[in-house]
Amino acid sequence: MYSNIVMAKSRVSTLKTLSIPRLELQGAVLGARSARTIREKHSIPISRQYFWTDSRTVTSWLKSDPLKLKPFVSHRVDEILDISEENEWNWISTKENVADEGTRDSINCEWSELSRWNIGPSFLRCDEDTWFRENEIEIDKGENEEMDEFFSEMKKEYVALITEGDNLIESIPKIERFSSYLRLIRSTAWLLIAIQVFRGTIKSFFELLPDEVDKAEKLWFKLVQEACFREEIQSLKNKKPVDKTSRLYKLSPMLDSEGIVRINGRIGESEDIC
């Protein structure tokens, strides 16, 4: 089996500071473009191609969904995968990476005809089954700094959880975080509008209307009353009088059409006044 260099190309790093994985990704783009040029210009037909990089972050990005990556990485991953296939990319140890000899002046390089710069690493001239590969890379955040860089280029995803009924209190703002009653009500009103948008009830919103503020205020009335007078509210719902030991007993409580406890008043309870 014979191997020999056909084309080599390197670039000077930009003045703008880029992370090492981003620079490695730029090298992968350069390699993919070079492969395309060779296929298009070389007279010998090429049936298969293999790409090697010593960056686990790059191989992980190439195995990821580009839509989940930030623009800088996503655009370059898209270009690489337009030229090549994801399964054509393999990881190689830095020790075996011949490309470093063209970019690092600290390496003592040999440039003879039989040097590894000209004929490639020795494993390329062995059976393909013996090639060192690491196709399946487990991504474990915190495993090393390189994987931290992988996660730093992922877009953040947010999930909105909407609860109903008795669990609605888990979704609304925490009352202890507010020192202003008006801010609490307005924040709750915005949240209730957002829930409608998530459910598709309304398409968008731009400002708070008085009706929305009124709904938020009534919601807090109900939640506080439910927390303080649960048994009394249950009795009123069942059309029964509240217990005589209740603090509400002497106030003649009643439920209005919206389920809020209100005071009926002495006049309403008087039999002599119609």
N, C-alpha and C positions, 0 to 999 in steps of 0.2 A: 504494500500500500504506500502511496506517495502523496505528500502534501507540500505545498509551496505558496508563498505569499503572492497575491495578485494585486492587491490595492491596500494602501494604508493612508489614513488621514487623521489628523488631530487638530484641535482648536485651542486657542489661548482662552483662559478663563476670563469672563467679563469683569469689568471694574465693579459692577454691582455685586454686592455680597450675596452668594447663593449657598445654600446648605450642600453638604457633600452628596446626599442622595439626589438632590436636584441636578447637580453637576453630573452624577452618574447617569441620570435619566437623559440628560443632553447627549452624553456619549452613546447611549442606546439609540437615540434618534439618528445620530451620525452614522452609526453602524447599519441601521436599517436602510437609510438613504444610500449608503455605499453599496449594499447588497442589491438594491434596485438598479443602480447604475451598472453594476457588473452584469446582471441578468440581461439588461437591455443592450449593452454594448459588446459583450463578449461573444465570440463566435462559437464557443463550445456550449451546447445546451446543458442547462443545470436542472437536474431532476429533484434534488432535495437541498435544503439549506438548514443550517444550524447556527444559532446565536448564543453567545456566552457573555455573562456579566458576573462580576464578583460582588455585586450589590444585591443582598437579599431584599432590600426595600424595593428595588426596581422590579425584580421578579414578582414580588407580592402585588405591586401596583398593576402589573400586566395581567394578573389573575383576578383583579378586582373589576367591579362595574365602573366604567369611566364616569357615569352619571353621579356616582357617589364621591368623586374626587374633586378637589378644588381646581379652578380653571387652569392654572399653570401646568399641573400634572395631567389633568384630564385631556387637554388638547394634545399633549405630546404622546400620551398613551394611545389616543385615537389614531394619531399619525403612524405610530409604530405598528399597530394592529391592522392598519390599512395596507401596510407593506408586507407584513409577516403574520404568522399565526402564533397564538399564545403558546401552543405546545412546542413551538420551535425554539423557545427561549429556555436556557439552562443556566444554572448557577455553577460557577467555577471558583475555586479558592484563589485568593490573591497571589499565592505562591506560583500557581500555574498560569496566571493571567499575563500573557505575553504583551498585551496592549500597554501595560504599565511601563514597559521599557521605552516607549515612545513619548511618555509624558513626565517621567520622573528622572531628573538629572542626578539623583543620588544613587541610582542603580548602575552598577558596572555592567555595561551591555557588550555583547559580542556581535559583530556585524558580518561575520563570514558567511559564505554560502550555505554552510550547514548549521548555522546558529539557529536557535529556536525562534528568533525574530523572523527569519526567512522561511523556515519549514514548519513553524508552529510547535506547540507542546507535544511531547512524545506520545501521549495517549491517543492523539488523533490518528496515529498510524497503526493502532491496534484495532481489534474487532469492536464494533459499536457496542456490543453487549458489555464490554469491559470499561467503557467510558464512565468517569465519575460524574454523577448527576445528583441533583437534589430537587426533583420536580415538585415534591409535596413539602411545602414549608409551613409549619404550624406557626400561626401568628399569635403571639402571647405578649400583650402589652406589658411592658416592664421587664420583659426577658432580657432585652438589651437596648442600647440607645438607638440602634438602627430601626428597631420595630417601633419605638416611640415616634420616630420621624415618619414612619408609615402612617400611623394613626393621626399625626398632626396635619396630614394632607387630606384627611377624610372630611367631607362636609358633615356638619352637625345636623342631627335629625331630632325633630321634636314630635312628641305624641300628645295629643289633647285627649284627656279622659273626661267624659261627661257622665255624671251620675244623676239619677232621678229620685223623686220621692223623698223618703226619709234620709237618704244619703247625700242630698243636695248640699247640706251644710259642710261636707268634706271638700266641696269644690269652690265655695265662695271664699272671699278674703277672710283672713283671720282677724277677728275684731280687736284682739289685743295689740295688733300692729298699728292701730290708728288712734291718734289723739284728737282727731277732728271728726265729728259726726257727719258733716257734709262730705268730707273726703271718703268716708266709709261707704256712704250711700252712692256716691257717684262711681266709685270703683266697682261696686256691686252691679250697678246699672250697666257699665261697660262690659262686665263679664257676662251678664245675661244676654246682651246683644251678641257677643262673640259666640255664645252657645247656639244662638239662632242661626248664625252664619255657618257654623260647623255642621249643623243639621240640614242646612239648605233651605231653611224657612225664609231667610232674606239673603240677598246677594252681597250687600256691602252696607257700610254705615260710615257716617262722617261726623255726626254730632249727636249729643244727647238731647232728646226731647223730654218735655215735662212728664209725659206718660211713662217713659222708661224709668225716670227717677222715682215716680210714684210707685211703680211695680217693685223696684228695689227696696224702697222703704217699707212697703207692705210685707215683702218677703222677710225682712228682718223682724218686723212685728210678730209674724207667725213663728219664726224660729225661736225667738226669745220666749214667747208665750208657751211654746211647746216644751222648752227646756224647764220652765219654772212651774207650769200648771198643766202637766201632761194628764193627770187623772181628772182634773176639772174639765178639760177640753173633751176627753173621752166621754164623760157623763153628759155634757151638752150635746155631743154628736148623737148620743143614744136617747136624746129627748128626756133626760133625767135631771133632777136638780143636783147641784153640787153638794158635796158633803158639808155638814154644819161646821166641821172643824177647819174648813178651808178659809183662807184669807179673803177669798172672793165671795163668800156666802152672803155677807151683808150688803154687797154691791150689786146684787141682782145681775150676774153676768149673763151674756147671750152671745151666740155666734152669728156674725153677719153672713151675707151671701158669699163672701170670699174666705170664710173660715177664720176670721180674726175675732178674738174675744173683745166684746165691748160691754159697757155698763148700760143697763137698761134704764136706770134712774128711778127715783121715787115716784115721779109723776106717772110713768108708764105702768108702775105696779099698783097704783092706787085704783081701788074699785069704784070710788065715788066720782072720778073724773073720766069723762068719755073723750 
